Structure formats: C-alpha cells, structure tokens
C-alpha cells in the first residue's frame, strides 16, 4: 500500500477516491534487506547472521547459498562475499543454529554464528537514496560487477551504476547498512568510492578554512559541542572538512556557520560544499592523472621508438647502440630499461585493475591490455636473454608493449575528456544557481534595517532576500515588494521574459532583468525547482535503457571469447607453420613461426574493445537527457526514452491540454420566471464549494455580474476584498456533494439544486424543455459546454462555457500525423462539444463522456494490439491515465516538476514539446543504433584483420602497437558519436508540415 496514491476524481468529494498505482512496487527480493524485513514479520521465524570464512569468489557464495537452501527449515539465505557473512532466516521448530553452521561447514567453509545477530531489529521506517562516485570502472563488465556486489549487500534495495558518469545511485536502509559500509564494499571490490550526496537532509559537509594546527581542530571541536541541535560531527583535518548531522528544526545551517565564525573570532570560516562542484573536481583530477601517465609513457616511448626505427639509419648512433655491455647490446639494454618503466610503473594501473577483476571472477578491457603487453614484454625479455647467452639473436619487440600502453592511455584521456562533455547539461544547470544572496536584516520591530551578503546555500525558508537587476534569484519564493521582468528560459525553456509583481512566484536560478525585487524564500536546497530538475536529469542519466541489456550481456562474455580467439589464432598460425602449410618466407622477418604466430595473437587480444559497446547507450542517453532539459523536456529515464521512439498513439486530454484551461462563461439563459441576478446567485452559491475549473468560471462570472464596479483597484487586495463580498453575498448551502463526471447537488433554502450535465438532470427525473434542448445542442455544436440547472424539482436555466483552444493545437496534431502518430482525444465532456473541438484541431478519433477512471481503460484498449501509447495530460486529474500509458507526458507542469505518474515532464504549457519529446527519442535511439553498429562492426572487422585473415592475400600484417591504437580510438569514436546529439535542434513545425512562409 506504500506505493498507492489516493487521487481525487475531477469534481469529486472527499469520499469519492480511487486507488491509483503511480509507482511500480519493488520486488521484495530486490535486495537481501527486503527479504529479511519481510521474514522478521513472519510469525516464528528466526534470523541469524553467520560469519563465513574461506569464500573467494561468487561461485563460493553460490555454493554456500545452495547448501543452506537445501537444509530443512531454512526459508531464505543470502550470502555476501565482501562482508563474509550469511543472512539466514529459518524456522526454529525445524532447525537450530548448529544445523546452519553444519550446513556451511559441509560445503567446505568455516562458519560462526555472530552473537549480536540474535537481537531483534525494528522494521526500517526510512529509505535513503545515496549517490556514490565510483572510480576505476572501464567498461560494462565493471558496471555489472559493481551492481552485482551492491545488490547483494544487506539493506540495499536498489542499485544502479552508470559508466559514463562514474556514478552509482543506491537506495538503502540506513538502519541495516551505513554509507561507509557501502563505500567499503565497493572499495573491497577493487574500485574507488565516495559518497557525493544523500537524501538525508540533515547531514552536510562543510569545508573549513583556517584549520592549520591541532589547536585549531580542538577549537572547532569545542565550538561544535556547544551548538544545540547538532547531533554529531566528524572533523577531517587532512581535507579541512567537517561532516555535521543536525536537527533542522532546532538549528539552521546558517546559524551553525555563523557560530563557527563568531566563536573563533573569524579565524575559522565554514562553507557548504557543493556536491556537484566536488564531482567536477574529481573529474578534473581523473583527467589530470590520466594526462600525467600519458606524458610519462610518451616521454619514455619516444626514445624506444627512435632506437628501433630511426637510430639504425644514423651511423654514429648506430655504432654506439650495437656496442656490447657484457653479453647485451647497449641499444637492447636501453630499450629494456625504458620499457620496464612503462610496463610496471606507468602500466601499473592496468595490472591493478586486471587483478581486481580476475580476483572477483570477471574480466574487462584491462585484462586484455595486460595479456597483450605482458606477452610482448615477456617474449622480448626471453628473446634478449636467449640471444645474450646463445649468440643467436631472435627479434625483440619491446616497443610493442610500450606503444600499446601509450596509445591506450591516449585513448583513455580522450575518452575522459569526451565523457566529461556528455555531462555538460548538469554542469550548466548547477552553474545557474548564484553563489551568494542578499539577505534583508530586520530589527526588533520587524522593520528592514540593512542587508548582508551570504552564501546562497545558507538561505532558509522565510528569509527575505533582495534581488538586484541583472542578478539571479537565489531561491524559490514569492515577490513581497517591487515589480520586474524575469527571464526563466534557462529553467522552463520559455523565451519571453515573465512579468513579476507582488505575490508572483519566482524560480531560483532565473535572471532578474529590470527592477529591484524583494522576495520571501519558500523552498531552498533540494526542494527548489532547479535542484529537482538537476535530480531528475541525473536520475535519467543513471537509468539504463532496455537496449543496454544486450551490451551488458555481450560485455560479460566478450573478454573470454577474445582470449579464446587469440589462442586459436596462435595455434592456427603456429601449427600451419610447423606443418609447412605456408611458405617460410612469410615468417622469415619474424625469424620463426612461433614469433610470427605470437604477433598475430597479441594483435587480436589488443585490438578487441569491449568499452565501445558499454559506452554506446549510456553516453547517448546522458547527452539526450541534457539536451531535453535545455528545451524544457525532462525525461525520467532511458526506458521512457526508448519507449517514446515507438509511440503509435498520442492520447490528449481536452481540458487544459488541447485547450488553454481558462474556462469562461459566454452565455446564461433563463427558462423560468427567475431574475438573472437571482439565478446567478443561486448557481454560484451551489458551485462555491466545488474545486472544478468550470465551477470557478461560473463563480467568477456571477461575481463580476454583481460586483464588477465595486472591486478595489489595488491588485494585491482584490482577493481579500472578494472573499469578504462572497461571504456576505452567497446563500447558505447544506448537504453538498460532488458527483464525478456529472456535476454537483446540494440544498439551498431547504430546496434541492442540481448543477451539471444532461445525464444528471435526466437521472433525477427532470424534464428539459424543447427550447432549452435546442439551445443546448446549438451551443455544443459550437464547441461550448452546457451546464444545466434544476431547482426544487424543475428546470430553471443553463449556462454556456467555452475554453479556447491553444493556438498551436491544430498544427501540432497535423505534425504528429506527419510523423506517423495517431492522435486521440479523450474527455468527460459531451459528444457534441467533444466532436466540435476535435474537428477544429483535426482529430478523428474521439472518446467522449469518459469518467476520470475510464481514461485509463481507453489507454488499455489501445494497448491491446501491442501498440505503444502516450498520454498527454496535466499530471493532476490525469494521473491514472498517465500511469497506465506506456509513455506519460505531463504538460504545463511549470514549477511542479515532480509528477510521479509521468515519464516525461514538459515544463512549458506548449503542445509543440510533445513533438520535441518524440523526435528527441527517435534521434537518440537512431544514434544509439549507429553506436552499436560501429562498435560491433569495429570488432567484427578488426579482429579477423588482426588475426591475419588478409595476410595470405595482401601480405599486410597489423602490428600489435597499431592494434592498440585502433582499440584506443574505437571507444573515443563512440563517445564522439553520442556528442553529436548536442547539436540537436527541435523540429520546426513549418518544416514538418512542409509549409512555405512567404
């Protein structure tokens, strides 16, 4: 039930609710913790933790789990390799602790029941989402390895790892596992890890300047201990950081920062660390580190290249290099020394990464590099020693391993730079937030006494802030003084500056253009629109598109297949040479068929590239989601992006989607002896308790009819004055009830009044006069909605309401048809009005008089033949239909971007963005297919060429160093291919419809 949301039906009363599953419920087996907590709730079940010694790989964990599962009485068992623990739930009536230990020992491992595991643990009340930076991942195999490790941790409910961003998002139960344990688990698996940010709102990392000595640390300790509401803190003297956990209801972050400065007499200054800037700093450090290794490798490789290729043609240098130092030539010794430095100093990172992967039973690109370079290096050393002691000097290939490592590092450096550009959208969004804010200070009497510049991250809800012309709004809020125009294009994509005056909402990160504004902050930190957009884009970039499953599968078997092909290549060439199947002249340059075959084998290992496959999808999805955000189209994930490319039907809600959502009364007709003023007063009194947009339109019309000339001129006091008048003017209503899809009924002056559609009136046995019926039909045929009114058992009149169409509606519908998408309109309005509106916009498929719950059924009926259906609605009344659709698009969300039922959030209230969303999806997956084609074609073509498939016909042999260069550039080419999506331009409707503008 945690994932069910009660959604009010349109015009419904409080008791007219329906259950709508907005979020897919988690599988209880998604993580060990979920199963454990469920087991705890099962009557009579016992849960124990067992320390298991002797496990070395995932095969061991499988053996332990199998042994436990087969034991009588054991309900479930989960084994963690990294923590060397087993979590076992069993029935104490059928098994004992000793039986659990015996089962594990019989499987060949040592076991011990942990004494603290018998303590009952309460069910988790809170789930946190943490974003971790994971370093050292090079391909999809690494991603699979980290995800597998995280999902096995107790307390982890969900884990998603993205190669392109080097980020992992983990949803975990903080009462079962801490973020430090998660970091430790990732590091134990052979990768670097650090927590960037968490959904826990009361934990903040501060950087402190002025921490120079241990005395300064002691001063900071004393200050922090005295702050009320500060639950805990930890000072990192090396990084000049302090992590604080505080109760925001007791103490504010600004108060903590100010206290540190004041109590230290300004010796210590604290600043809130921005997790995004910290991540950017890590990206810069990674690029810098890779560049340093590349420079070192290049400086050492150039002499090796010259000794091999250039120096033999220079007599003076050549004579020096062939001189002997003991049994070795000076040239060979120099190459040995230089290449050894490259192989084991510069190339250490490859050995470390490969050993980590192999230790955990997985393989990656580093394994291929290590195998290829080590084979070349070891052969060259053996050949050198053999020649020194026998006098027969076979060819040596020291330069092969040196140049492979250099080219791979060069490719890695380019890849790091290119991957950094894929996250430019996030960086630009982060940069929108201003660094500082002007806080308006108040005196004891509540009057403004001055202003103070503070860190924008220290703004608190309720703060009064001053926004100067040309500066950015520091937080979400409302204007309390002043008028101006604000450019919101950077957040909403709306290019026209928006007028702002008192009571107008403002969005943090937008640009104030003209006047000075005073605003009151309402949302700060992670609650702001900008933060939610950043979070939404990040979540989308973290998600995996279904198409990536293919790449993950290929990556998991790629390296073993390549190693097998390499061995087969060696054996084929070697055996053919040994048996004389090819002329000796082929291998003459290599001195023998063994070396000849080895070079082909090394080339096969080095040229194969699993990285290109792993990067094909995530880099494209990352760029696309960023581009979409720049156009006001927010995508919730790669799966939504993939589904949208195949959309066959787009279902539009009428009110507020195809229409402007600004209903207004055009006609009020009386069919009784009642006065028009009394009629409007009666209807307005009945509708005053309804939240329906049409009720508001009727109330506004009646209000203006009676009091238009009496409204005060000051805009900020209209609302208050209006409420006063309404309370004095409207009649007393009793027994009000809303009837979804029909209207409302209530009692006024002891008489029953009905306000609604034709069905409501006829169901109550009230006759509609022929004159009224004809008038109603005429209104409906002109796309107006008729509201019928009955009072005290008789029909008294009707009201005509119109909601103008959006100006782009008809053109967008035509554009969708040109794209091969069938538009459908669904509405609760009557058939005549619905068909009149549909005819005006060009929609042939109309579903009218549909109850709110019935919209989801319309979606399902279109899905029956397997078609992909998109639903475009406002995200509020349309939540059931948005959730039922394959692709839910919430349009006109504005500042409310956290609409859970939608897959796409279209920030602007513009239907053109529907076309943009579908077109972006198609362009993105076209690019992904090209990426896969290049990645697959590269390996399919390159591996046979490296194996020597063309050598018998052309005599061309690909040297291993050239194979390394090809491998390095293959992944770079895929990333650059994805970066082309940054040039995406939303389709112009004139081009789409082939309209010539003169």
C-alpha positions, 0 to 999 in steps of 0.5 A: 500500500506504500506505493498507492496514491489516493487521487481525487476524481475531477469534481469529486468529494472527499469520499469519492477516491480511487486507488491509483498505482503511480509507482511500480512496487519493488520486488521484495527480493530486490535486495537481501534487506527486503527479504529479511524485513519481510521474514522478521514479520513472519510469525516464528521465524528466526534470523541469524547472521553467520560469519563465513570464512574461506569464500573467494569468489561468487561461485563460493557464495553460490555454493554456500547459498545452495547448501543452506537452501537445501537444509530443512527449515531454512526459508531464505539465505543470502550470502555476501562475499565482501562482508563474509557473512550469511543472512539466514532466516529459518524456522526454529521448530525445524532447525537450530543454529548448529544445523546452519553452521553444519550446513556451511561447514559441509560445503567446505567453509568455516562458519560462526554464528555472530552473537549480536545477530540474535537481537531483534531489529525494528522494521526500517521506517526510512529509505535513503537514496545515496549517490556514490562516485565510483572510480576505476570502472572501464567498461560494462563488465565493471558496471555489472560487477559493481551492481552485482556486489551492491545488490547483494549487500544487506539493506540495499534495495536498489542499485544502479551504476552508470559508466559514463558518469562514474556514478552509482545511485543506491537506495538503502536502509540506513538502519541495516547498512551505513554509507561507509559500509557501502563505500567499503564494499565497493572499495573491497571490490577493487574500485574507488568510492565516495559518497557525493550526496544523500537524501538525508537532509540533515547531514552536510559537509562543510569545508573549513578554512583556517584549520592549520594546527591541532589547536585549531581542530580542538577549537572547532571541536569545542565550538561544535559541542556547544551548538544545540541541535547538532547531533554529531560531527566528524572533523577531517583535518587532512581535507579541512572538512567537517561532516555535521548531522543536525536537527533542522528544526532546532538549528539552521545551517546558517546559524551553525556557520555563523557560530563557527565564525563568531566563536573563533573570532573569524579565524575559522570560516565554514562553507557548504560544499557543493556536491556537484562542484566536488564531482567536477573536481574529481573529474578534473583530477581523473583527467589530470592523472590520466594526462600525467601517465600519458606524458610519462609513457610518451616521454619514455616511448619516444626514445624506444621508438627512435632506437628501433626505427630511426637510430639504425639509419644514423651511423654514429648512433648506430655504432654506439647502440650495437656496442656490447655491455657484457653479453647485451647490446647497449641499444637492447639494454636501453630499450629494456630499461625504458620499457620496464618503466612503462610496463610496471610503473606507468602500466601499473594501473592496468595490472591493478585493475586486471587483478581486481577483476580476475580476483572477483571472477570477471574480466574487462578491457584491462585484462586484455591490455595486460595479456597483450603487453605482458606477452610482448614484454615477456617474449622480448625479455626471453628473446634478449636473454636467449640471444645474450647467452646463445649468440643467436639473436631472435627479434625483440619487440619491446616497443610493442608493449610500450606503444600499446600502453601509450596509445591506450592511455591516449585513448583513455584521456580522450575518452575522459575528456569526451565523457566529461562533455556528455555531462555538460547539461548538469554542469550548466544547470548547477552553474545557474544557481548564484553563489551568494544572496542578499539577505534583508536584516530586520530589527526588533520591530520587524522593520528592514534595517540593512542587508548582508551578503551570504552564501546562497546555500545558507538561505532558509525558508522565510528569509527575505532576500533582495534581488538586484537587476541583472542578478539571479534569484537565489531561491524559490519564493514569492515577490513581497515588494517591487515589480520586474521582468524575469527571464526563466528560459534557462529553467522552463525553456520559455523565451519571453521574459515573465512579468513579476509583481507582488505575490508572483512566484519566482524560480531560483536560478532565473535572471532578474532583468529590470527592477529591484525585487524583494522576495520571501524564500519558500523552498531552498536546497533540494526542494527548489525547482532547479535542484529537482530538475538537476535530480531528475536529469541525473536520475535519467542519466543513471537509468539504463535503457532496455537496449543496454541489456544486450551490451551488458550481456555481450560485455560479460562474455566478450573478454573470454571469447577474445582470449579464446580467439587469440589462442586459436589464432596462435595455434592456427598460425603456429601449427600451419607453420610447423606443418609447412602449410605456408611458405617460410618466407612469410615468417622469415622477418619474424625469424620463426613461426612461433614469433610470427604466430605470437604477433598475430595473437597479441594483435587480436587480444589488443585490438578487441574493445569491449568499452565501445559497446558499454559506452554506446547507450549510456553516453547517448542517453546522458547527452539526450537527457541534457539536451531535453532539459535545455528545451524544457523536456525532462525525461525520467529515464532511458526506458521512457526514452526508448519507449517514446521512439515507438509511440503509435498513439498520442492520447490528449486530454481536452481540458487544459491540454488541447485547450488553454484551461481558462474556462469562461462563461459566454452565455446564461439563459433563463427558462423560468420566471427567475431574475438573472441576478437571482439565478446567478446567485443561486448557481454560484452559491451551489458551485462555491464549494466545488474545486472544478475549473468550470465551477470557478468560471461560473463563480467568477462570472456571477461575481463580476455580474454583481460586483464588477464596479465595486472591486478595489483597484489595488491588485494585491487586495482584490482577493481579500476584498472578494472573499469578504463580498462572497461571504456576505453575498452567497446563500447558505448551502447544506448537504453538498456533494460532488458527483464525478463526471456529472456535476454537483447537488446540494440544498439551498433554502431547504430546496434541492439544486442540481448543477451539471450535465444532461445525464444528471438532470435526466437521472433525477427525473427532470424534464428539459424543455424543447427550447432549452434542448435546442439551445443546448445542442446549438451551443455544443455544436459550437464547441461550448459546454452546457451546464444545466440547472434544476431547482426544487424539482424543475428546470430553471436555466443553463449556462454556456462555457467555452475554453479556447483552444491553444493556438498551436493545437491544430498544427501540432496534431497535423505534425504528429500525423506527419510523423506517423502518430495517431492522435486521440482525444479523450474527455468527460465532456459531451459528444457534441462539444467533444466532436466540435473541438476535435474537428477544429484541431483535426482529430478523428478519433474521439472518446467522449463522456469518459469518467476520470477512471475510464481514461485509463481503460481507453489507454488499455484498449489501445494497448491491446494490439501491442501498440505503444501509447502516450498520454498527454495530460496535466499530471493532476486529474490525469494521473491514472491515465498517465500511469497506465500509458506506456509513455506519460507526458505531463504538460504545463507542469511549470514549477511542479516538476515532480509528477510521479505518474509521468515519464516525461515532464514538459515544463512549458504549457506548449503542445509543440514539446510533445513533438520535441519529446518524440523526435528527441527519442527517435534521434537518440535511439537512431544514434544509439543504433549507429553506436552499436553498429560501429562498435560491433562492426569495429570488432567484427572487422578488426579482429579477423584483420588482426588475426591475419585473415588478409595476410595470405592475400595482401601480405599486410600484417597489423602490428600489435602497437597499431592494434592498440591504437585502433582499440584506443580510438574505437571507444573515443569514436563512440563517445564522439558519436553520442556528442553529436546529439548536442547539436540537436535542434527541435523540429520546426513545425513549418518544416514538418508540415512542409509549409512555405512562409512567404 
